[in-house]
Amino acid sequence: MNDRRRITGVVTSNKMTKTVVVEIGRTFRHPLYRKVVHLSKRVKAHDELGCQIGDQVQIVESRPISRDKRWVVESIIKREIRTADSAVETQP
């Protein structure tokens, strides 16, 4: 195994071609005030697997692919099951 960083996150957007936006959440305790701090960061990742919004994915750092993309989706950990909204009905 190589020494590249691997991070898990949730896909928040897949509107671009072969690119997804992954939100990485981080929770830690503040060193001085001892309060729990929740931080999130959004990164763009190259996607060859066809991720959907809500999927939990593992991303790995790579060489720069474009101006914003420095990550690649390595695997889909958990798929999000999306159902059609029952409140929207078609008119006959």
MODELLER restraints for C-alpha pairs under 7 A, 6 or more apart:
rsr = mdl.restraints
at = mdl.atoms
rsr.add(forms.Gaussian(group=physical.xy_distance, feature=features.Distance(at['CA:4:A'], at['CA:60:A']), mean=6.53, stdev=0.5))
rsr.add(forms.Gaussian(group=physical.xy_distance, feature=features.Distance(at['CA:4:A'], at['CA:61:A']), mean=5.99, stdev=0.5))
rsr.add(forms.Gaussian(group=physical.xy_distance, feature=features.Distance(at['CA:5:A'], at['CA:60:A']), mean=5.73, stdev=0.5))
rsr.add(forms.Gaussian(group=physical.xy_distance, feature=features.Distance(at['CA:5:A'], at['CA:61:A']), mean=5.78, stdev=0.5))
rsr.add(forms.Gaussian(group=physical.xy_distance, feature=features.Distance(at['CA:6:A'], at['CA:58:A']), mean=6.59, stdev=0.5))
rsr.add(forms.Gaussian(group=physical.xy_distance, feature=features.Distance(at['CA:6:A'], at['CA:59:A']), mean=5.63, stdev=0.5))
rsr.add(forms.Gaussian(group=physical.xy_distance, feature=features.Distance(at['CA:6:A'], at['CA:60:A']), mean=4.52, stdev=0.5))
rsr.add(forms.Gaussian(group=physical.xy_distance, feature=features.Distance(at['CA:6:A'], at['CA:61:A']), mean=6.83, stdev=0.5))
rsr.add(forms.Gaussian(group=physical.xy_distance, feature=features.Distance(at['CA:7:A'], at['CA:58:A']), mean=5.61, stdev=0.5))
rsr.add(forms.Gaussian(group=physical.xy_distance, feature=features.Distance(at['CA:7:A'], at['CA:59:A']), mean=5.44, stdev=0.5))
rsr.add(forms.Gaussian(group=physical.xy_distance, feature=features.Distance(at['CA:7:A'], at['CA:60:A']), mean=6.56, stdev=0.5))
rsr.add(forms.Gaussian(group=physical.xy_distance, feature=features.Distance(at['CA:8:A'], at['CA:24:A']), mean=6.73, stdev=0.5))
rsr.add(forms.Gaussian(group=physical.xy_distance, feature=features.Distance(at['CA:8:A'], at['CA:56:A']), mean=6.95, stdev=0.5))
rsr.add(forms.Gaussian(group=physical.xy_distance, feature=features.Distance(at['CA:8:A'], at['CA:57:A']), mean=5.58, stdev=0.5))
rsr.add(forms.Gaussian(group=physical.xy_distance, feature=features.Distance(at['CA:8:A'], at['CA:58:A']), mean=4.33, stdev=0.5))
rsr.add(forms.Gaussian(group=physical.xy_distance, feature=features.Distance(at['CA:8:A'], at['CA:59:A']), mean=6.19, stdev=0.5))
rsr.add(forms.Gaussian(group=physical.xy_distance, feature=features.Distance(at['CA:9:A'], at['CA:22:A']), mean=5.80, stdev=0.5))
rsr.add(forms.Gaussian(group=physical.xy_distance, feature=features.Distance(at['CA:9:A'], at['CA:23:A']), mean=5.41, stdev=0.5))
rsr.add(forms.Gaussian(group=physical.xy_distance, feature=features.Distance(at['CA:9:A'], at['CA:24:A']), mean=4.57, stdev=0.5))
rsr.add(forms.Gaussian(group=physical.xy_distance, feature=features.Distance(at['CA:9:A'], at['CA:25:A']), mean=6.86, stdev=0.5))
rsr.add(forms.Gaussian(group=physical.xy_distance, feature=features.Distance(at['CA:9:A'], at['CA:56:A']), mean=5.68, stdev=0.5))
rsr.add(forms.Gaussian(group=physical.xy_distance, feature=features.Distance(at['CA:9:A'], at['CA:57:A']), mean=5.61, stdev=0.5))
rsr.add(forms.Gaussian(group=physical.xy_distance, feature=features.Distance(at['CA:9:A'], at['CA:58:A']), mean=6.52, stdev=0.5))
rsr.add(forms.Gaussian(group=physical.xy_distance, feature=features.Distance(at['CA:10:A'], at['CA:22:A']), mean=5.37, stdev=0.5))
rsr.add(forms.Gaussian(group=physical.xy_distance, feature=features.Distance(at['CA:10:A'], at['CA:23:A']), mean=5.32, stdev=0.5))
rsr.add(forms.Gaussian(group=physical.xy_distance, feature=features.Distance(at['CA:10:A'], at['CA:24:A']), mean=6.76, stdev=0.5))
rsr.add(forms.Gaussian(group=physical.xy_distance, feature=features.Distance(at['CA:10:A'], at['CA:54:A']), mean=5.85, stdev=0.5))
rsr.add(forms.Gaussian(group=physical.xy_distance, feature=features.Distance(at['CA:10:A'], at['CA:55:A']), mean=5.67, stdev=0.5))
rsr.add(forms.Gaussian(group=physical.xy_distance, feature=features.Distance(at['CA:10:A'], at['CA:56:A']), mean=4.54, stdev=0.5))
rsr.add(forms.Gaussian(group=physical.xy_distance, feature=features.Distance(at['CA:10:A'], at['CA:57:A']), mean=6.14, stdev=0.5))
rsr.add(forms.Gaussian(group=physical.xy_distance, feature=features.Distance(at['CA:11:A'], at['CA:20:A']), mean=6.57, stdev=0.5))
rsr.add(forms.Gaussian(group=physical.xy_distance, feature=features.Distance(at['CA:11:A'], at['CA:21:A']), mean=5.75, stdev=0.5))
rsr.add(forms.Gaussian(group=physical.xy_distance, feature=features.Distance(at['CA:11:A'], at['CA:22:A']), mean=4.43, stdev=0.5))
rsr.add(forms.Gaussian(group=physical.xy_distance, feature=features.Distance(at['CA:11:A'], at['CA:23:A']), mean=6.31, stdev=0.5))
rsr.add(forms.Gaussian(group=physical.xy_distance, feature=features.Distance(at['CA:11:A'], at['CA:52:A']), mean=6.91, stdev=0.5))
rsr.add(forms.Gaussian(group=physical.xy_distance, feature=features.Distance(at['CA:11:A'], at['CA:53:A']), mean=5.15, stdev=0.5))
rsr.add(forms.Gaussian(group=physical.xy_distance, feature=features.Distance(at['CA:11:A'], at['CA:54:A']), mean=5.27, stdev=0.5))
rsr.add(forms.Gaussian(group=physical.xy_distance, feature=features.Distance(at['CA:11:A'], at['CA:55:A']), mean=5.50, stdev=0.5))
rsr.add(forms.Gaussian(group=physical.xy_distance, feature=features.Distance(at['CA:11:A'], at['CA:56:A']), mean=6.51, stdev=0.5))
rsr.add(forms.Gaussian(group=physical.xy_distance, feature=features.Distance(at['CA:12:A'], at['CA:21:A']), mean=5.63, stdev=0.5))
rsr.add(forms.Gaussian(group=physical.xy_distance, feature=features.Distance(at['CA:12:A'], at['CA:22:A']), mean=5.84, stdev=0.5))
rsr.add(forms.Gaussian(group=physical.xy_distance, feature=features.Distance(at['CA:12:A'], at['CA:23:A']), mean=6.52, stdev=0.5))
rsr.add(forms.Gaussian(group=physical.xy_distance, feature=features.Distance(at['CA:12:A'], at['CA:53:A']), mean=5.33, stdev=0.5))
rsr.add(forms.Gaussian(group=physical.xy_distance, feature=features.Distance(at['CA:12:A'], at['CA:54:A']), mean=6.28, stdev=0.5))
rsr.add(forms.Gaussian(group=physical.xy_distance, feature=features.Distance(at['CA:13:A'], at['CA:20:A']), mean=5.65, stdev=0.5))
rsr.add(forms.Gaussian(group=physical.xy_distance, feature=features.Distance(at['CA:13:A'], at['CA:21:A']), mean=5.10, stdev=0.5))
rsr.add(forms.Gaussian(group=physical.xy_distance, feature=features.Distance(at['CA:13:A'], at['CA:53:A']), mean=5.81, stdev=0.5))
rsr.add(forms.Gaussian(group=physical.xy_distance, feature=features.Distance(at['CA:14:A'], at['CA:20:A']), mean=4.60, stdev=0.5))
rsr.add(forms.Gaussian(group=physical.xy_distance, feature=features.Distance(at['CA:14:A'], at['CA:21:A']), mean=6.58, stdev=0.5))
rsr.add(forms.Gaussian(group=physical.xy_distance, feature=features.Distance(at['CA:14:A'], at['CA:52:A']), mean=6.50, stdev=0.5))
rsr.add(forms.Gaussian(group=physical.xy_distance, feature=features.Distance(at['CA:14:A'], at['CA:53:A']), mean=6.52, stdev=0.5))
rsr.add(forms.Gaussian(group=physical.xy_distance, feature=features.Distance(at['CA:18:A'], at['CA:46:A']), mean=5.85, stdev=0.5))
rsr.add(forms.Gaussian(group=physical.xy_distance, feature=features.Distance(at['CA:18:A'], at['CA:47:A']), mean=4.86, stdev=0.5))
rsr.add(forms.Gaussian(group=physical.xy_distance, feature=features.Distance(at['CA:18:A'], at['CA:48:A']), mean=6.12, stdev=0.5))
rsr.add(forms.Gaussian(group=physical.xy_distance, feature=features.Distance(at['CA:19:A'], at['CA:44:A']), mean=6.59, stdev=0.5))
rsr.add(forms.Gaussian(group=physical.xy_distance, feature=features.Distance(at['CA:19:A'], at['CA:45:A']), mean=5.63, stdev=0.5))
rsr.add(forms.Gaussian(group=physical.xy_distance, feature=features.Distance(at['CA:19:A'], at['CA:46:A']), mean=4.72, stdev=0.5))
rsr.add(forms.Gaussian(group=physical.xy_distance, feature=features.Distance(at['CA:19:A'], at['CA:47:A']), mean=5.21, stdev=0.5))
rsr.add(forms.Gaussian(group=physical.xy_distance, feature=features.Distance(at['CA:20:A'], at['CA:44:A']), mean=5.73, stdev=0.5))
rsr.add(forms.Gaussian(group=physical.xy_distance, feature=features.Distance(at['CA:20:A'], at['CA:45:A']), mean=5.43, stdev=0.5))
rsr.add(forms.Gaussian(group=physical.xy_distance, feature=features.Distance(at['CA:20:A'], at['CA:46:A']), mean=6.55, stdev=0.5))
rsr.add(forms.Gaussian(group=physical.xy_distance, feature=features.Distance(at['CA:20:A'], at['CA:47:A']), mean=6.30, stdev=0.5))
rsr.add(forms.Gaussian(group=physical.xy_distance, feature=features.Distance(at['CA:21:A'], at['CA:42:A']), mean=6.44, stdev=0.5))
rsr.add(forms.Gaussian(group=physical.xy_distance, feature=features.Distance(at['CA:21:A'], at['CA:43:A']), mean=5.65, stdev=0.5))
rsr.add(forms.Gaussian(group=physical.xy_distance, feature=features.Distance(at['CA:21:A'], at['CA:44:A']), mean=4.55, stdev=0.5))
rsr.add(forms.Gaussian(group=physical.xy_distance, feature=features.Distance(at['CA:21:A'], at['CA:45:A']), mean=6.27, stdev=0.5))
rsr.add(forms.Gaussian(group=physical.xy_distance, feature=features.Distance(at['CA:22:A'], at['CA:42:A']), mean=5.55, stdev=0.5))
rsr.add(forms.Gaussian(group=physical.xy_distance, feature=features.Distance(at['CA:22:A'], at['CA:43:A']), mean=5.42, stdev=0.5))
rsr.add(forms.Gaussian(group=physical.xy_distance, feature=features.Distance(at['CA:22:A'], at['CA:44:A']), mean=6.21, stdev=0.5))
rsr.add(forms.Gaussian(group=physical.xy_distance, feature=features.Distance(at['CA:22:A'], at['CA:45:A']), mean=6.94, stdev=0.5))
rsr.add(forms.Gaussian(group=physical.xy_distance, feature=features.Distance(at['CA:23:A'], at['CA:40:A']), mean=6.46, stdev=0.5))
rsr.add(forms.Gaussian(group=physical.xy_distance, feature=features.Distance(at['CA:23:A'], at['CA:41:A']), mean=5.57, stdev=0.5))
rsr.add(forms.Gaussian(group=physical.xy_distance, feature=features.Distance(at['CA:23:A'], at['CA:42:A']), mean=4.38, stdev=0.5))
rsr.add(forms.Gaussian(group=physical.xy_distance, feature=features.Distance(at['CA:23:A'], at['CA:43:A']), mean=6.54, stdev=0.5))
rsr.add(forms.Gaussian(group=physical.xy_distance, feature=features.Distance(at['CA:24:A'], at['CA:40:A']), mean=5.42, stdev=0.5))
rsr.add(forms.Gaussian(group=physical.xy_distance, feature=features.Distance(at['CA:24:A'], at['CA:41:A']), mean=5.19, stdev=0.5))
rsr.add(forms.Gaussian(group=physical.xy_distance, feature=features.Distance(at['CA:24:A'], at['CA:42:A']), mean=6.22, stdev=0.5))
rsr.add(forms.Gaussian(group=physical.xy_distance, feature=features.Distance(at['CA:25:A'], at['CA:39:A']), mean=5.89, stdev=0.5))
rsr.add(forms.Gaussian(group=physical.xy_distance, feature=features.Distance(at['CA:25:A'], at['CA:40:A']), mean=4.33, stdev=0.5))
rsr.add(forms.Gaussian(group=physical.xy_distance, feature=features.Distance(at['CA:25:A'], at['CA:41:A']), mean=6.58, stdev=0.5))
rsr.add(forms.Gaussian(group=physical.xy_distance, feature=features.Distance(at['CA:26:A'], at['CA:38:A']), mean=5.87, stdev=0.5))
rsr.add(forms.Gaussian(group=physical.xy_distance, feature=features.Distance(at['CA:26:A'], at['CA:39:A']), mean=5.16, stdev=0.5))
rsr.add(forms.Gaussian(group=physical.xy_distance, feature=features.Distance(at['CA:26:A'], at['CA:40:A']), mean=5.98, stdev=0.5))
rsr.add(forms.Gaussian(group=physical.xy_distance, feature=features.Distance(at['CA:27:A'], at['CA:36:A']), mean=6.93, stdev=0.5))
rsr.add(forms.Gaussian(group=physical.xy_distance, feature=features.Distance(at['CA:27:A'], at['CA:37:A']), mean=5.70, stdev=0.5))
rsr.add(forms.Gaussian(group=physical.xy_distance, feature=features.Distance(at['CA:27:A'], at['CA:38:A']), mean=4.62, stdev=0.5))
rsr.add(forms.Gaussian(group=physical.xy_distance, feature=features.Distance(at['CA:27:A'], at['CA:39:A']), mean=6.33, stdev=0.5))
rsr.add(forms.Gaussian(group=physical.xy_distance, feature=features.Distance(at['CA:28:A'], at['CA:36:A']), mean=5.73, stdev=0.5))
rsr.add(forms.Gaussian(group=physical.xy_distance, feature=features.Distance(at['CA:28:A'], at['CA:37:A']), mean=5.48, stdev=0.5))
rsr.add(forms.Gaussian(group=physical.xy_distance, feature=features.Distance(at['CA:28:A'], at['CA:38:A']), mean=6.81, stdev=0.5))
rsr.add(forms.Gaussian(group=physical.xy_distance, feature=features.Distance(at['CA:29:A'], at['CA:35:A']), mean=5.48, stdev=0.5))
rsr.add(forms.Gaussian(group=physical.xy_distance, feature=features.Distance(at['CA:29:A'], at['CA:36:A']), mean=4.40, stdev=0.5))
rsr.add(forms.Gaussian(group=physical.xy_distance, feature=features.Distance(at['CA:29:A'], at['CA:37:A']), mean=5.88, stdev=0.5))
rsr.add(forms.Gaussian(group=physical.xy_distance, feature=features.Distance(at['CA:30:A'], at['CA:36:A']), mean=6.21, stdev=0.5))
rsr.add(forms.Gaussian(group=physical.xy_distance, feature=features.Distance(at['CA:30:A'], at['CA:37:A']), mean=6.47, stdev=0.5))
rsr.add(forms.Gaussian(group=physical.xy_distance, feature=features.Distance(at['CA:44:A'], at['CA:68:A']), mean=6.49, stdev=0.5))
rsr.add(forms.Gaussian(group=physical.xy_distance, feature=features.Distance(at['CA:44:A'], at['CA:69:A']), mean=5.28, stdev=0.5))
rsr.add(forms.Gaussian(group=physical.xy_distance, feature=features.Distance(at['CA:44:A'], at['CA:71:A']), mean=6.80, stdev=0.5))
rsr.add(forms.Gaussian(group=physical.xy_distance, feature=features.Distance(at['CA:45:A'], at['CA:69:A']), mean=5.60, stdev=0.5))
rsr.add(forms.Gaussian(group=physical.xy_distance, feature=features.Distance(at['CA:45:A'], at['CA:70:A']), mean=6.68, stdev=0.5))
rsr.add(forms.Gaussian(group=physical.xy_distance, feature=features.Distance(at['CA:45:A'], at['CA:71:A']), mean=4.58, stdev=0.5))
rsr.add(forms.Gaussian(group=physical.xy_distance, feature=features.Distance(at['CA:45:A'], at['CA:72:A']), mean=4.93, stdev=0.5))
rsr.add(forms.Gaussian(group=physical.xy_distance, feature=features.Distance(at['CA:45:A'], at['CA:73:A']), mean=6.15, stdev=0.5))
rsr.add(forms.Gaussian(group=physical.xy_distance, feature=features.Distance(at['CA:46:A'], at['CA:69:A']), mean=6.74, stdev=0.5))
rsr.add(forms.Gaussian(group=physical.xy_distance, feature=features.Distance(at['CA:46:A'], at['CA:71:A']), mean=6.25, stdev=0.5))
rsr.add(forms.Gaussian(group=physical.xy_distance, feature=features.Distance(at['CA:46:A'], at['CA:72:A']), mean=4.55, stdev=0.5))
rsr.add(forms.Gaussian(group=physical.xy_distance, feature=features.Distance(at['CA:46:A'], at['CA:73:A']), mean=6.03, stdev=0.5))
rsr.add(forms.Gaussian(group=physical.xy_distance, feature=features.Distance(at['CA:47:A'], at['CA:72:A']), mean=6.34, stdev=0.5))
rsr.add(forms.Gaussian(group=physical.xy_distance, feature=features.Distance(at['CA:47:A'], at['CA:73:A']), mean=5.42, stdev=0.5))
rsr.add(forms.Gaussian(group=physical.xy_distance, feature=features.Distance(at['CA:54:A'], at['CA:80:A']), mean=5.27, stdev=0.5))
rsr.add(forms.Gaussian(group=physical.xy_distance, feature=features.Distance(at['CA:55:A'], at['CA:76:A']), mean=6.92, stdev=0.5))
rsr.add(forms.Gaussian(group=physical.xy_distance, feature=features.Distance(at['CA:55:A'], at['CA:78:A']), mean=5.80, stdev=0.5))
rsr.add(forms.Gaussian(group=physical.xy_distance, feature=features.Distance(at['CA:55:A'], at['CA:79:A']), mean=4.73, stdev=0.5))
rsr.add(forms.Gaussian(group=physical.xy_distance, feature=features.Distance(at['CA:55:A'], at['CA:80:A']), mean=4.99, stdev=0.5))
rsr.add(forms.Gaussian(group=physical.xy_distance, feature=features.Distance(at['CA:56:A'], at['CA:76:A']), mean=6.13, stdev=0.5))
rsr.add(forms.Gaussian(group=physical.xy_distance, feature=features.Distance(at['CA:56:A'], at['CA:77:A']), mean=5.44, stdev=0.5))
rsr.add(forms.Gaussian(group=physical.xy_distance, feature=features.Distance(at['CA:56:A'], at['CA:78:A']), mean=5.06, stdev=0.5))
rsr.add(forms.Gaussian(group=physical.xy_distance, feature=features.Distance(at['CA:56:A'], at['CA:79:A']), mean=6.55, stdev=0.5))
rsr.add(forms.Gaussian(group=physical.xy_distance, feature=features.Distance(at['CA:57:A'], at['CA:73:A']), mean=6.78, stdev=0.5))
rsr.add(forms.Gaussian(group=physical.xy_distance, feature=features.Distance(at['CA:57:A'], at['CA:75:A']), mean=5.84, stdev=0.5))
rsr.add(forms.Gaussian(group=physical.xy_distance, feature=features.Distance(at['CA:57:A'], at['CA:76:A']), mean=4.39, stdev=0.5))
rsr.add(forms.Gaussian(group=physical.xy_distance, feature=features.Distance(at['CA:57:A'], at['CA:77:A']), mean=5.20, stdev=0.5))
rsr.add(forms.Gaussian(group=physical.xy_distance, feature=features.Distance(at['CA:58:A'], at['CA:73:A']), mean=6.07, stdev=0.5))
rsr.add(forms.Gaussian(group=physical.xy_distance, feature=features.Distance(at['CA:58:A'], at['CA:74:A']), mean=5.62, stdev=0.5))
rsr.add(forms.Gaussian(group=physical.xy_distance, feature=features.Distance(at['CA:58:A'], at['CA:75:A']), mean=5.38, stdev=0.5))
rsr.add(forms.Gaussian(group=physical.xy_distance, feature=features.Distance(at['CA:58:A'], at['CA:76:A']), mean=6.34, stdev=0.5))
rsr.add(forms.Gaussian(group=physical.xy_distance, feature=features.Distance(at['CA:58:A'], at['CA:77:A']), mean=6.72, stdev=0.5))
rsr.add(forms.Gaussian(group=physical.xy_distance, feature=features.Distance(at['CA:59:A'], at['CA:71:A']), mean=6.20, stdev=0.5))
rsr.add(forms.Gaussian(group=physical.xy_distance, feature=features.Distance(at['CA:59:A'], at['CA:72:A']), mean=5.45, stdev=0.5))
rsr.add(forms.Gaussian(group=physical.xy_distance, feature=features.Distance(at['CA:59:A'], at['CA:73:A']), mean=4.41, stdev=0.5))
rsr.add(forms.Gaussian(group=physical.xy_distance, feature=features.Distance(at['CA:59:A'], at['CA:74:A']), mean=5.21, stdev=0.5))
rsr.add(forms.Gaussian(group=physical.xy_distance, feature=features.Distance(at['CA:60:A'], at['CA:71:A']), mean=5.56, stdev=0.5))
rsr.add(forms.Gaussian(group=physical.xy_distance, feature=features.Distance(at['CA:60:A'], at['CA:72:A']), mean=5.48, stdev=0.5))
rsr.add(forms.Gaussian(group=physical.xy_distance, feature=features.Distance(at['CA:60:A'], at['CA:73:A']), mean=6.51, stdev=0.5))
rsr.add(forms.Gaussian(group=physical.xy_distance, feature=features.Distance(at['CA:60:A'], at['CA:74:A']), mean=6.21, stdev=0.5))
rsr.add(forms.Gaussian(group=physical.xy_distance, feature=features.Distance(at['CA:61:A'], at['CA:70:A']), mean=5.97, stdev=0.5))
rsr.add(forms.Gaussian(group=physical.xy_distance, feature=features.Distance(at['CA:61:A'], at['CA:71:A']), mean=4.44, stdev=0.5))
rsr.add(forms.Gaussian(group=physical.xy_distance, feature=features.Distance(at['CA:61:A'], at['CA:72:A']), mean=6.36, stdev=0.5))
rsr.add(forms.Gaussian(group=physical.xy_distance, feature=features.Distance(at['CA:62:A'], at['CA:70:A']), mean=5.51, stdev=0.5))
rsr.add(forms.Gaussian(group=physical.xy_distance, feature=features.Distance(at['CA:62:A'], at['CA:71:A']), mean=5.43, stdev=0.5))
rsr.add(forms.Gaussian(group=physical.xy_distance, feature=features.Distance(at['CA:62:A'], at['CA:72:A']), mean=6.58, stdev=0.5))
rsr.add(forms.Gaussian(group=physical.xy_distance, feature=features.Distance(at['CA:63:A'], at['CA:70:A']), mean=6.01, stdev=0.5))
rsr.add(forms.Gaussian(group=physical.xy_distance, feature=features.Distance(at['CA:64:A'], at['CA:70:A']), mean=4.73, stdev=0.5))
